[in-house]
Every structure is written in C-alpha cells, then in structure tokens.
Amino acid sequence: MKASMSYVDGNAAGELNTIFAVDITKAKGQCANCGAKAQFAEAHVYTECPGLIARCASCGHVLLRLVNAGERVFLDVSGMTYLRFER
C-alpha cells in the first residue's frame, strides 16, 4: 500500500535549512578533550592544509576537520561533544 503523503528529500528547503544555513562563528560548542565551552569563533582555525582544521583555543585539540573534495565535502566534528546553533 502506498502512502498518500508527499515527501521531499534532504536537499529541500525547510527546517533542515534553518539548522545548517547559519553563521557557524556564533555557534557554541564543547571540546571533547578538555571540556572547554566557547563560541566557535574562538577556535584556532588553520587553512594552510588540505581543507580546514579548527583547534580548541584552550588545549589545542582538533575540534573540526573540513575537506572539500570537488563534489564531496567531508566534515568531522568528533572533537566536540556538541555544537549548538541559535535560531
């Protein structure tokens, strides 16, 4: 039996866009290594490498890795326990 509700894929506008289309510098997060809580704007960001690396301003732990590989983007945020965005 087919569902009568229409659907959209993950690329569509709506609630997902309000979460991911934000100014990340204002987001607040916590370092998974030392527990420091700060705005992402306070992280030390390194761009002279393949991609982008953000490190904790308190302990130097890698918070985020971003690599743009043509049609794919790889994002690793395992260095943070959370990253909170305000609406």
C-alpha positions, 0 to 999 in steps of 0.5 A: 500500500502506498502512502498518500503523503508527499515527501521531499528529500534532504536537499529541500528547503525547510527546517533542515535549512534553518539548522545548517544555513547559519553563521557557524562563528556564533555557534557554541560548542564543547571540546571533547578533550578538555571540556572547554565551552566557547563560541566557535569563533574562538577556535584556532582555525588553520587553512594552510592544509588540505581543507580546514582544521579548527583547534580548541583555543584552550588545549589545542585539540582538533575540534573540526576537520573540513575537506572539500573534495570537488563534489564531496565535502567531508566534515568531522566534528568528533572533537566536540561533544556538541555544537549548538546553533541559535535560531 
